[in-house]
Amino acid sequence: MRKSRNFFTKYYNRLREKGHQRLTFMIVPHSKKHIYDFHVTKLTVFFIVFIVFAVITASLLSMRLQDNIRGEVHQLYKASELYYNERKEYLSKLDELIENQNEVKDKLYFYYQETDFHQADLPDFFSEDFLRREASEQLFLESKDLITKINVLQNKQFEKDVIFSDEEKNLLTAWEKNQITKEFLYNNDVILYRILGLEMKQTIKALNQLQKMLNERTKVQRSLPYYWPVAGGRFTSFYGQRLSPFGYTSEFHLGVDLADRVGTPLFASADGVVISRGYAGGYGLRLILQHDFGYQTLYAHLNRARVRVGDKVKKGQVIGEIGKSGQVTGPHLHYEIRIQDKQVNPLPYLSAL
């Protein structure tokens, strides 16, 4: 121990002695009238050289650091520019979607008005303020659920043989990079898209409602006997009291007669089911169709029937041919409309076409 101390003491004394040795610098002007000289120790020279070296080294490191920072700033600028362009594109698409949504709503109101639906059937859209509150509340709850999910994933990281999906890996990475924090909330752009989504859901609901009502109206229209039952024809007898064509007595005619050539096609005046086919006294060969809402139609004096009992028929479908079977004075169709088995005047239905 004493030898080591003596060695360092000796080395320190030699270094101190060397450091205090003086160097003389002389400045000789051209006039040589006066010579300037000054003395500095070797230790002072060493410190001056060290400081100059440190300044140069620091300057070089600073320049290198500035280059690195400049590169990072450039990358950050590029990333910001990319984000700006992407956001601009998203907002442009959002504006386009909103414009399309408004056009759909305008057309929807137009169709409702054109179809003469009752005022109570018109769609009732929520206000923009209500939709914004609803969207904000939904996204707030979803953000809390997202944080809870991330916490569960973090706990699973310590379990063995756990395989994460790509979505779960992305969530964990975003959490580690502080892209998602405990105070995470969706920004206004997401809220705008959610508002648009809620509006679209309203519109889809209204469109489905309109389609349902139109389908119901179509079903009603197809079930009501508003279709001309013969291809041509002329009236030879109307519904109501008349003079019998087989004598001079008065009788009540339960339908209308439409005369035409034998074999002229007959059509179902509404969607329905064939419930009767066959000969029935003075009616001759007849068909009876059952329709919705208690309607029935009867076609008599047929030459031929092209449908059978149980067949479902569509409005305008050929079901038979004009003939002169039964009690007739010539080929014609005797046509009746019944509601709850009671005959009504077919003329208002035929004249409504």
DAJO-V505964 format. One record per residue. RES is the residue in one small letter. PSI is psi in whole degrees, 0 to 359 (NA if undefined). OMEGA is omega in whole degrees, 0 to 359 (999 if undefined). BURIAL is I if it has 16 or more other C-alpha atoms within 10 Angstrom, else O. Layout:
res->{RES:RES}
psi->{PSI:PSI}
omega->{OMEGA:OMEGA}
burial->{BURIAL:BURIAL}
//
This chain:
res->{m:r:k:s:r:n:f:f:t:k:y:y:n:r:l:r:e:k:g:h:q:r:l:t:f:m:i:v:p:h:s:k:k:h:i:y:d:f:h:v:t:k:l:t:v:f:f:i:v:f:i:v:f:a:v:i:t:a:s:l:l:s:m:r:l:q:d:n:i:r:g:e:v:h:q:l:y:k:a:s:e:l:y:y:n:e:r:k:e:y:l:s:k:l:d:e:l:i:e:n:q:n:e:v:k:d:k:l:y:f:y:y:q:e:t:d:f:h:q:a:d:l:p:d:f:f:s:e:d:f:l:r:r:e:a:s:e:q:l:f:l:e:s:k:d:l:i:t:k:i:n:v:l:q:n:k:q:f:e:k:d:v:i:f:s:d:e:e:k:n:l:l:t:a:w:e:k:n:q:i:t:k:e:f:l:y:n:n:d:v:i:l:y:r:i:l:g:l:e:m:k:q:t:i:k:a:l:n:q:l:q:k:m:l:n:e:r:t:k:v:q:r:s:l:p:y:y:w:p:v:a:g:g:r:f:t:s:f:y:g:q:r:l:s:p:f:g:y:t:s:e:f:h:l:g:v:d:l:a:d:r:v:g:t:p:l:f:a:s:a:d:g:v:v:i:s:r:g:y:a:g:g:y:g:l:r:l:i:l:q:h:d:f:g:y:q:t:l:y:a:h:l:n:r:a:r:v:r:v:g:d:k:v:k:k:g:q:v:i:g:e:i:g:k:s:g:q:v:t:g:p:h:l:h:y:e:i:r:i:q:d:k:q:v:n:p:l:p:y:l:s:a:l}
psi->{316:323:320:320:318:325:313:324:317:319:321:319:321:318:323:321:317:319:330:355:141:147:137:130:132:138:118:109:167:328:339:16:327:135:130:132:149:155:137:152:161:328:322:316:320:317:322:315:319:317:317:317:318:319:315:315:316:321:316:317:322:318:318:319:320:321:318:316:319:320:318:320:319:317:319:321:316:317:319:319:319:315:319:315:320:316:321:319:317:316:324:317:322:315:320:318:319:319:316:320:318:322:318:318:318:316:324:313:321:315:322:319:322:328:0:41:159:149:326:341:350:143:143:104:141:155:162:323:317:316:323:317:317:315:317:318:317:314:327:314:321:323:322:319:325:317:319:319:320:320:320:319:322:321:327:339:333:357:157:151:38:127:123:146:169:321:317:321:319:322:315:320:317:324:317:328:7:22:336:127:179:336:19:132:146:143:180:328:317:322:319:317:322:321:315:318:319:321:319:321:319:316:317:318:317:321:319:321:317:316:319:315:322:321:318:319:319:318:317:314:323:340:345:139:71:19:135:123:357:145:84:223:155:147:131:346:143:172:137:194:137:169:127:133:354:13:195:24:156:143:162:118:123:3:205:152:130:113:143:181:153:134:354:132:146:144:148:128:355:161:141:194:139:119:348:138:130:183:139:78:233:342:339:215:123:160:143:127:137:129:169:165:24:10:145:148:143:135:116:167:32:151:327:141:132:7:164:166:132:345:138:131:155:152:129:356:140:127:349:195:148:141:199:37:155:204:101:165:355:169:126:171:126:120:127:150:131:142:118:47:15:128:140:167:118:343:316:325:321:324:349:354:NA}
omega->{180:178:180:181:179:180:181:179:179:181:180:181:177:180:179:178:178:183:182:174:187:171:182:177:182:177:183:179:179:181:179:178:183:181:180:174:177:185:175:178:179:180:177:179:181:180:178:178:180:181:179:180:179:180:180:180:179:178:179:178:178:178:179:178:178:177:179:180:179:178:178:177:179:178:178:178:179:179:179:178:179:178:180:181:178:179:178:179:179:180:177:177:178:178:179:179:179:178:178:179:178:177:179:179:179:179:180:177:179:181:177:180:180:182:176:176:178:182:181:181:181:182:180:182:178:180:180:179:179:181:178:178:180:180:180:180:179:182:176:179:179:178:177:177:179:178:178:179:179:178:178:180:179:178:180:181:183:178:181:174:177:180:180:174:179:179:180:177:180:178:179:178:179:178:180:181:180:173:173:180:180:180:185:173:178:183:186:179:179:178:179:178:179:176:178:179:178:178:179:177:177:181:179:178:179:178:178:178:178:179:179:180:178:177:178:179:178:179:179:182:179:181:180:186:180:183:180:191:182:179:183:177:178:180:173:178:183:179:176:182:180:174:184:178:181:178:183:178:177:178:178:181:188:180:175:177:178:185:174:183:174:180:177:184:174:184:171:183:177:173:180:181:178:181:180:176:178:181:182:175:183:177:186:177:185:172:172:178:175:180:176:176:174:181:169:173:181:180:188:180:184:171:182:174:183:177:181:179:181:179:172:183:178:177:180:180:177:182:180:182:175:178:178:176:180:183:184:172:180:182:178:174:170:189:179:170:181:173:185:176:178:182:175:182:180:188:178:179:181:182:180:182:999}
burial->{O:O:O:O:O:O:O:O:O:O:O:O:O:O:O:O:O:O:I:O:O:O:O:O:O:O:O:O:O:O:O:O:O:O:O:O:O:O:O:O:O:I:I:O:O:O:O:O:O:O:O:O:O:O:O:O:O:O:O:O:O:O:O:O:O:O:O:O:O:O:O:O:O:O:O:O:O:O:O:O:O:O:O:O:O:O:O:O:O:O:O:O:O:I:O:O:I:I:O:O:I:O:O:I:I:O:O:I:O:O:O:I:O:O:O:O:O:O:O:O:O:I:I:O:O:O:O:O:O:O:I:I:O:I:I:I:O:O:I:O:O:O:I:O:O:I:I:O:O:I:O:O:I:O:O:O:O:O:O:O:O:O:O:O:O:O:O:O:O:O:I:I:O:O:I:O:O:O:O:I:O:O:O:O:I:O:O:O:O:O:I:I:I:I:I:I:I:I:I:I:O:I:I:O:O:I:I:O:O:I:O:O:O:O:O:O:O:O:O:I:O:I:I:I:I:I:I:I:I:I:O:O:I:O:O:O:I:I:I:O:O:O:O:O:O:O:O:O:O:O:O:O:I:I:I:I:I:I:I:I:O:I:O:I:I:I:I:I:I:I:I:I:I:I:I:O:I:I:I:O:O:O:I:I:I:I:I:I:I:I:I:O:O:O:I:I:I:I:I:I:I:I:I:I:I:O:I:O:O:O:O:O:I:I:I:I:I:I:I:I:I:I:I:I:I:I:O:I:O:O:I:I:I:I:I:I:I:I:O:O:O:O:I:I:I:I:O:O:I:O:O:O:O}
//
